[in-house]
Amino acid sequence: MLQAVTYYAREPAPHFTPPAADKTKWLPVLFQLTSKLNLPGDLVKELNQQGLVYADDKQNAVVNLPGATVDVRFNRSFR
């Protein structure tokens, strides 16, 4: 077991390329973040204006923080 863990720990992590922004999907994502997850609307809008949160072509929220990018996928219960 330890050998397997050591082997995989030496493998480089795959490079993550954040998805492209799709401005046509922003309003539904904004609704999901504010109405379903109860995030403050002003905060979410400001983060979007700064390019730190945006929607991708699959209507997911992408959180693009310095040093880390997270793709937030909404399951069907949010849609």
MODELLER restraints for C-alpha pairs under 7 A, 6 or more apart:
rsr = mdl.restraints
at = mdl.atoms
rsr.add(forms.Gaussian(group=physical.xy_distance, feature=features.Distance(at['CA:18:A'], at['CA:69:A']), mean=6.68, stdev=0.5))
rsr.add(forms.Gaussian(group=physical.xy_distance, feature=features.Distance(at['CA:19:A'], at['CA:56:A']), mean=6.09, stdev=0.5))
rsr.add(forms.Gaussian(group=physical.xy_distance, feature=features.Distance(at['CA:20:A'], at['CA:56:A']), mean=5.85, stdev=0.5))
rsr.add(forms.Gaussian(group=physical.xy_distance, feature=features.Distance(at['CA:21:A'], at['CA:54:A']), mean=6.12, stdev=0.5))
rsr.add(forms.Gaussian(group=physical.xy_distance, feature=features.Distance(at['CA:21:A'], at['CA:55:A']), mean=5.57, stdev=0.5))
rsr.add(forms.Gaussian(group=physical.xy_distance, feature=features.Distance(at['CA:21:A'], at['CA:56:A']), mean=4.72, stdev=0.5))
rsr.add(forms.Gaussian(group=physical.xy_distance, feature=features.Distance(at['CA:21:A'], at['CA:57:A']), mean=6.89, stdev=0.5))
rsr.add(forms.Gaussian(group=physical.xy_distance, feature=features.Distance(at['CA:22:A'], at['CA:55:A']), mean=5.66, stdev=0.5))
rsr.add(forms.Gaussian(group=physical.xy_distance, feature=features.Distance(at['CA:22:A'], at['CA:56:A']), mean=4.95, stdev=0.5))
rsr.add(forms.Gaussian(group=physical.xy_distance, feature=features.Distance(at['CA:22:A'], at['CA:57:A']), mean=5.25, stdev=0.5))
rsr.add(forms.Gaussian(group=physical.xy_distance, feature=features.Distance(at['CA:23:A'], at['CA:55:A']), mean=6.65, stdev=0.5))
rsr.add(forms.Gaussian(group=physical.xy_distance, feature=features.Distance(at['CA:25:A'], at['CA:55:A']), mean=5.79, stdev=0.5))
rsr.add(forms.Gaussian(group=physical.xy_distance, feature=features.Distance(at['CA:25:A'], at['CA:56:A']), mean=6.93, stdev=0.5))
rsr.add(forms.Gaussian(group=physical.xy_distance, feature=features.Distance(at['CA:25:A'], at['CA:57:A']), mean=6.73, stdev=0.5))
rsr.add(forms.Gaussian(group=physical.xy_distance, feature=features.Distance(at['CA:25:A'], at['CA:59:A']), mean=5.42, stdev=0.5))
rsr.add(forms.Gaussian(group=physical.xy_distance, feature=features.Distance(at['CA:26:A'], at['CA:54:A']), mean=6.66, stdev=0.5))
rsr.add(forms.Gaussian(group=physical.xy_distance, feature=features.Distance(at['CA:26:A'], at['CA:55:A']), mean=5.15, stdev=0.5))
rsr.add(forms.Gaussian(group=physical.xy_distance, feature=features.Distance(at['CA:29:A'], at['CA:55:A']), mean=6.36, stdev=0.5))
rsr.add(forms.Gaussian(group=physical.xy_distance, feature=features.Distance(at['CA:29:A'], at['CA:59:A']), mean=6.27, stdev=0.5))
rsr.add(forms.Gaussian(group=physical.xy_distance, feature=features.Distance(at['CA:29:A'], at['CA:60:A']), mean=6.65, stdev=0.5))
rsr.add(forms.Gaussian(group=physical.xy_distance, feature=features.Distance(at['CA:29:A'], at['CA:61:A']), mean=6.17, stdev=0.5))
rsr.add(forms.Gaussian(group=physical.xy_distance, feature=features.Distance(at['CA:32:A'], at['CA:78:A']), mean=6.65, stdev=0.5))
rsr.add(forms.Gaussian(group=physical.xy_distance, feature=features.Distance(at['CA:33:A'], at['CA:39:A']), mean=5.82, stdev=0.5))
rsr.add(forms.Gaussian(group=physical.xy_distance, feature=features.Distance(at['CA:34:A'], at['CA:40:A']), mean=6.05, stdev=0.5))
rsr.add(forms.Gaussian(group=physical.xy_distance, feature=features.Distance(at['CA:34:A'], at['CA:41:A']), mean=5.61, stdev=0.5))
rsr.add(forms.Gaussian(group=physical.xy_distance, feature=features.Distance(at['CA:36:A'], at['CA:78:A']), mean=6.57, stdev=0.5))
rsr.add(forms.Gaussian(group=physical.xy_distance, feature=features.Distance(at['CA:47:A'], at['CA:53:A']), mean=5.50, stdev=0.5))
rsr.add(forms.Gaussian(group=physical.xy_distance, feature=features.Distance(at['CA:48:A'], at['CA:54:A']), mean=5.65, stdev=0.5))
rsr.add(forms.Gaussian(group=physical.xy_distance, feature=features.Distance(at['CA:52:A'], at['CA:63:A']), mean=5.75, stdev=0.5))
rsr.add(forms.Gaussian(group=physical.xy_distance, feature=features.Distance(at['CA:52:A'], at['CA:64:A']), mean=4.68, stdev=0.5))
rsr.add(forms.Gaussian(group=physical.xy_distance, feature=features.Distance(at['CA:52:A'], at['CA:65:A']), mean=5.93, stdev=0.5))
rsr.add(forms.Gaussian(group=physical.xy_distance, feature=features.Distance(at['CA:53:A'], at['CA:61:A']), mean=6.65, stdev=0.5))
rsr.add(forms.Gaussian(group=physical.xy_distance, feature=features.Distance(at['CA:53:A'], at['CA:62:A']), mean=5.51, stdev=0.5))
rsr.add(forms.Gaussian(group=physical.xy_distance, feature=features.Distance(at['CA:53:A'], at['CA:63:A']), mean=4.55, stdev=0.5))
rsr.add(forms.Gaussian(group=physical.xy_distance, feature=features.Distance(at['CA:53:A'], at['CA:64:A']), mean=5.94, stdev=0.5))
rsr.add(forms.Gaussian(group=physical.xy_distance, feature=features.Distance(at['CA:54:A'], at['CA:61:A']), mean=5.67, stdev=0.5))
rsr.add(forms.Gaussian(group=physical.xy_distance, feature=features.Distance(at['CA:54:A'], at['CA:62:A']), mean=5.28, stdev=0.5))
rsr.add(forms.Gaussian(group=physical.xy_distance, feature=features.Distance(at['CA:54:A'], at['CA:63:A']), mean=6.80, stdev=0.5))
rsr.add(forms.Gaussian(group=physical.xy_distance, feature=features.Distance(at['CA:55:A'], at['CA:61:A']), mean=4.71, stdev=0.5))
rsr.add(forms.Gaussian(group=physical.xy_distance, feature=features.Distance(at['CA:55:A'], at['CA:62:A']), mean=5.89, stdev=0.5))
rsr.add(forms.Gaussian(group=physical.xy_distance, feature=features.Distance(at['CA:56:A'], at['CA:62:A']), mean=6.80, stdev=0.5))
rsr.add(forms.Gaussian(group=physical.xy_distance, feature=features.Distance(at['CA:60:A'], at['CA:71:A']), mean=6.94, stdev=0.5))
rsr.add(forms.Gaussian(group=physical.xy_distance, feature=features.Distance(at['CA:60:A'], at['CA:72:A']), mean=5.81, stdev=0.5))
rsr.add(forms.Gaussian(group=physical.xy_distance, feature=features.Distance(at['CA:60:A'], at['CA:73:A']), mean=5.06, stdev=0.5))
rsr.add(forms.Gaussian(group=physical.xy_distance, feature=features.Distance(at['CA:60:A'], at['CA:74:A']), mean=6.25, stdev=0.5))
rsr.add(forms.Gaussian(group=physical.xy_distance, feature=features.Distance(at['CA:61:A'], at['CA:71:A']), mean=6.20, stdev=0.5))
rsr.add(forms.Gaussian(group=physical.xy_distance, feature=features.Distance(at['CA:61:A'], at['CA:72:A']), mean=5.07, stdev=0.5))
rsr.add(forms.Gaussian(group=physical.xy_distance, feature=features.Distance(at['CA:61:A'], at['CA:73:A']), mean=6.70, stdev=0.5))
rsr.add(forms.Gaussian(group=physical.xy_distance, feature=features.Distance(at['CA:62:A'], at['CA:70:A']), mean=5.78, stdev=0.5))
rsr.add(forms.Gaussian(group=physical.xy_distance, feature=features.Distance(at['CA:62:A'], at['CA:71:A']), mean=4.47, stdev=0.5))
rsr.add(forms.Gaussian(group=physical.xy_distance, feature=features.Distance(at['CA:62:A'], at['CA:72:A']), mean=5.74, stdev=0.5))
rsr.add(forms.Gaussian(group=physical.xy_distance, feature=features.Distance(at['CA:63:A'], at['CA:69:A']), mean=5.70, stdev=0.5))
rsr.add(forms.Gaussian(group=physical.xy_distance, feature=features.Distance(at['CA:63:A'], at['CA:70:A']), mean=5.03, stdev=0.5))
rsr.add(forms.Gaussian(group=physical.xy_distance, feature=features.Distance(at['CA:63:A'], at['CA:71:A']), mean=6.27, stdev=0.5))
rsr.add(forms.Gaussian(group=physical.xy_distance, feature=features.Distance(at['CA:64:A'], at['CA:70:A']), mean=6.37, stdev=0.5))
